[in-house]
Amino acid sequence: MTFPTPLPGMPTPAYPAGKTPMEIAQELADAAMATSEKGICAAMEVSQRAVEAANQAARRADEAAELAVQRAAEANAR
């Protein structure tokens, strides 16, 4: 006598969720990987924004320094 093999994804007494522990583990691993990739992308975006903000701050500091030098030269010329 043979026992019927349950279809994948169908609940059985051994696997009430309809999945084997390996299938559940694979789904969890896939979800963790997707979340990790999203986190990495978000971190890269934040890092890029920080670099852009630092570049802008450096440009403003250079402009302020140039203006200070010009004003000092004008003051010395008087």
Distance bins in CASP14 RR format, pairs under 12 A and 6 or more apart:
PFRMAT RR
TARGET T0000
AUTHOR 0000-0000-0000
RMODE 2
METHOD distances of the structure
MODEL  1
3 12 0 0 0 0 0 1 0 0 0 0 0
3 14 0 0 0 0 0 1 0 0 0 0 0
4 10 0 0 0 0 0 1 0 0 0 0 0
4 12 0 0 0 0 0 1 0 0 0 0 0
5 12 0 0 0 0 1 0 0 0 0 0 0
6 12 1 0 1 0 0 0 0 0 0 0 0
6 13 0 0 0 0 1 0 0 0 0 0 0
6 14 0 0 0 0 1 0 0 0 0 0 0
6 15 0 0 0 0 1 0 0 0 0 0 0
6 16 0 0 0 0 0 1 0 0 0 0 0
6 18 0 0 0 0 1 0 0 0 0 0 0
6 19 0 0 0 0 0 1 0 0 0 0 0
6 20 0 0 0 0 0 1 0 0 0 0 0
7 15 0 0 0 0 0 1 0 0 0 0 0
7 18 0 0 0 0 1 0 0 0 0 0 0
7 19 0 0 0 0 0 1 0 0 0 0 0
8 15 0 0 0 0 0 1 0 0 0 0 0
8 17 0 0 0 0 0 1 0 0 0 0 0
8 18 0 0 0 0 1 0 0 0 0 0 0
8 19 0 0 0 0 1 0 0 0 0 0 0
8 20 0 0 0 0 1 0 0 0 0 0 0
8 22 0 0 0 0 0 1 0 0 0 0 0
8 23 0 0 0 0 1 0 0 0 0 0 0
9 15 0 0 0 0 1 0 0 0 0 0 0
9 16 0 0 0 0 0 1 0 0 0 0 0
9 17 0 0 0 0 1 0 0 0 0 0 0
9 18 1 0 1 0 0 0 0 0 0 0 0
9 19 1 0 0 1 0 0 0 0 0 0 0
9 20 0 0 0 0 1 0 0 0 0 0 0
9 23 0 0 0 0 1 0 0 0 0 0 0
9 24 0 0 0 0 0 1 0 0 0 0 0
9 27 0 0 0 0 0 1 0 0 0 0 0
10 16 0 0 0 0 0 1 0 0 0 0 0
10 17 0 0 0 0 0 1 0 0 0 0 0
10 18 1 0 1 0 0 0 0 0 0 0 0
10 19 0 0 0 0 1 0 0 0 0 0 0
10 20 0 0 0 0 0 1 0 0 0 0 0
11 17 1 0 0 1 0 0 0 0 0 0 0
11 18 1 0 1 0 0 0 0 0 0 0 0
11 19 0 0 0 0 1 0 0 0 0 0 0
11 20 0 0 0 0 0 1 0 0 0 0 0
12 18 1 0 0 1 0 0 0 0 0 0 0
12 19 0 0 0 0 1 0 0 0 0 0 0
12 20 0 0 0 0 1 0 0 0 0 0 0
14 20 0 0 0 0 1 0 0 0 0 0 0
14 21 0 0 0 0 0 1 0 0 0 0 0
15 21 1 0 0 1 0 0 0 0 0 0 0
15 22 0 0 0 0 0 1 0 0 0 0 0
15 23 0 0 0 0 1 0 0 0 0 0 0
15 24 0 0 0 0 1 0 0 0 0 0 0
16 24 0 0 0 0 0 1 0 0 0 0 0
17 23 0 0 0 0 1 0 0 0 0 0 0
17 24 1 0 0 1 0 0 0 0 0 0 0
17 27 0 0 0 0 0 1 0 0 0 0 0
18 24 0 0 0 0 1 0 0 0 0 0 0
18 27 0 0 0 0 0 1 0 0 0 0 0
19 25 0 0 0 0 1 0 0 0 0 0 0
19 26 0 0 0 0 1 0 0 0 0 0 0
19 27 1 0 0 1 0 0 0 0 0 0 0
19 28 0 0 0 0 0 1 0 0 0 0 0
20 26 0 0 0 0 1 0 0 0 0 0 0
20 27 0 0 0 0 0 1 0 0 0 0 0
21 27 0 0 0 0 0 1 0 0 0 0 0
21 28 0 0 0 0 0 1 0 0 0 0 0
22 28 0 0 0 0 0 1 0 0 0 0 0
22 29 0 0 0 0 0 1 0 0 0 0 0
23 29 0 0 0 0 0 1 0 0 0 0 0
23 30 0 0 0 0 0 1 0 0 0 0 0
24 30 0 0 0 0 0 1 0 0 0 0 0
24 31 0 0 0 0 0 1 0 0 0 0 0
25 31 0 0 0 0 0 1 0 0 0 0 0
25 32 0 0 0 0 0 1 0 0 0 0 0
26 32 0 0 0 0 0 1 0 0 0 0 0
26 33 0 0 0 0 0 1 0 0 0 0 0
27 33 0 0 0 0 0 1 0 0 0 0 0
27 34 0 0 0 0 0 1 0 0 0 0 0
28 34 0 0 0 0 0 1 0 0 0 0 0
28 35 0 0 0 0 0 1 0 0 0 0 0
29 35 0 0 0 0 0 1 0 0 0 0 0
29 36 0 0 0 0 0 1 0 0 0 0 0
30 36 0 0 0 0 0 1 0 0 0 0 0
30 37 0 0 0 0 0 1 0 0 0 0 0
31 37 0 0 0 0 0 1 0 0 0 0 0
31 38 0 0 0 0 0 1 0 0 0 0 0
32 38 0 0 0 0 0 1 0 0 0 0 0
32 39 0 0 0 0 0 1 0 0 0 0 0
33 39 0 0 0 0 0 1 0 0 0 0 0
33 40 0 0 0 0 0 1 0 0 0 0 0
34 40 0 0 0 0 0 1 0 0 0 0 0
34 41 0 0 0 0 0 1 0 0 0 0 0
35 41 0 0 0 0 0 1 0 0 0 0 0
35 42 0 0 0 0 0 1 0 0 0 0 0
36 42 0 0 0 0 0 1 0 0 0 0 0
36 43 0 0 0 0 0 1 0 0 0 0 0
37 43 0 0 0 0 0 1 0 0 0 0 0
37 44 0 0 0 0 0 1 0 0 0 0 0
38 44 0 0 0 0 0 1 0 0 0 0 0
38 45 0 0 0 0 0 1 0 0 0 0 0
39 45 0 0 0 0 1 0 0 0 0 0 0
39 46 0 0 0 0 1 0 0 0 0 0 0
39 47 0 0 0 0 0 1 0 0 0 0 0
40 46 0 0 0 0 0 1 0 0 0 0 0
40 47 0 0 0 0 0 1 0 0 0 0 0
41 47 0 0 0 0 0 1 0 0 0 0 0
41 48 0 0 0 0 0 1 0 0 0 0 0
42 48 0 0 0 0 0 1 0 0 0 0 0
42 49 0 0 0 0 0 1 0 0 0 0 0
43 49 0 0 0 0 0 1 0 0 0 0 0
43 50 0 0 0 0 0 1 0 0 0 0 0
44 50 0 0 0 0 0 1 0 0 0 0 0
44 51 0 0 0 0 0 1 0 0 0 0 0
45 51 0 0 0 0 0 1 0 0 0 0 0
45 52 0 0 0 0 0 1 0 0 0 0 0
46 52 0 0 0 0 0 1 0 0 0 0 0
46 53 0 0 0 0 0 1 0 0 0 0 0
47 53 0 0 0 0 0 1 0 0 0 0 0
47 54 0 0 0 0 0 1 0 0 0 0 0
48 54 0 0 0 0 0 1 0 0 0 0 0
48 55 0 0 0 0 0 1 0 0 0 0 0
49 55 0 0 0 0 0 1 0 0 0 0 0
49 56 0 0 0 0 0 1 0 0 0 0 0
50 56 0 0 0 0 0 1 0 0 0 0 0
50 57 0 0 0 0 0 1 0 0 0 0 0
51 57 0 0 0 0 0 1 0 0 0 0 0
51 58 0 0 0 0 0 1 0 0 0 0 0
52 58 0 0 0 0 0 1 0 0 0 0 0
52 59 0 0 0 0 0 1 0 0 0 0 0
53 59 0 0 0 0 0 1 0 0 0 0 0
53 60 0 0 0 0 0 1 0 0 0 0 0
54 60 0 0 0 0 0 1 0 0 0 0 0
54 61 0 0 0 0 0 1 0 0 0 0 0
55 61 0 0 0 0 0 1 0 0 0 0 0
55 62 0 0 0 0 0 1 0 0 0 0 0
56 62 0 0 0 0 0 1 0 0 0 0 0
56 63 0 0 0 0 0 1 0 0 0 0 0
57 63 0 0 0 0 0 1 0 0 0 0 0
57 64 0 0 0 0 0 1 0 0 0 0 0
58 64 0 0 0 0 0 1 0 0 0 0 0
58 65 0 0 0 0 0 1 0 0 0 0 0
59 65 0 0 0 0 0 1 0 0 0 0 0
59 66 0 0 0 0 0 1 0 0 0 0 0
60 66 0 0 0 0 0 1 0 0 0 0 0
60 67 0 0 0 0 0 1 0 0 0 0 0
61 67 0 0 0 0 0 1 0 0 0 0 0
61 68 0 0 0 0 0 1 0 0 0 0 0
62 68 0 0 0 0 0 1 0 0 0 0 0
62 69 0 0 0 0 0 1 0 0 0 0 0
63 69 0 0 0 0 0 1 0 0 0 0 0
63 70 0 0 0 0 0 1 0 0 0 0 0
64 70 0 0 0 0 0 1 0 0 0 0 0
64 71 0 0 0 0 0 1 0 0 0 0 0
65 71 0 0 0 0 0 1 0 0 0 0 0
65 72 0 0 0 0 0 1 0 0 0 0 0
66 72 0 0 0 0 0 1 0 0 0 0 0
66 73 0 0 0 0 0 1 0 0 0 0 0
67 73 0 0 0 0 0 1 0 0 0 0 0
67 74 0 0 0 0 0 1 0 0 0 0 0
68 74 0 0 0 0 0 1 0 0 0 0 0
68 75 0 0 0 0 0 1 0 0 0 0 0
69 75 0 0 0 0 0 1 0 0 0 0 0
69 76 0 0 0 0 0 1 0 0 0 0 0
70 76 0 0 0 0 0 1 0 0 0 0 0
70 77 0 0 0 0 0 1 0 0 0 0 0
71 77 0 0 0 0 0 1 0 0 0 0 0
71 78 0 0 0 0 0 1 0 0 0 0 0
72 78 0 0 0 0 0 1 0 0 0 0 0
END
